[in-house]
Amino acid sequence: MLTRVLLDYRRMKVPPAPGHQQLAIAALLCALLVPPLGLALGAVARGEAQASGGPVPGLATVAIAVGAALSAVMVIGLLLVVSAVALFLFVYYGLASDLG
């Protein structure tokens, strides 16, 4: 009886699809280093896992979230730097005195 219960339990577990976990790990690593790439890889890993019918790796979802958040921080930071440079050049070349 105990053997039958153990065999039934082993059949219930669905092993993760091969390759999806590795792609999710790569996506999370890329999300920390190059956020837009990590966001894209996380979406690919999640989509492939769903298409194969296997369980979606949680790391793929984390990579998407981290990639999206860090991409937003990058865009905001880039806009701030461009605005600061434009303001500096505007004041440095005396264009502000021409307006008023």
Order of alpha helices (4+ residues) and beta strands (2+ residues): alpha-alpha-alpha-alpha-alpha
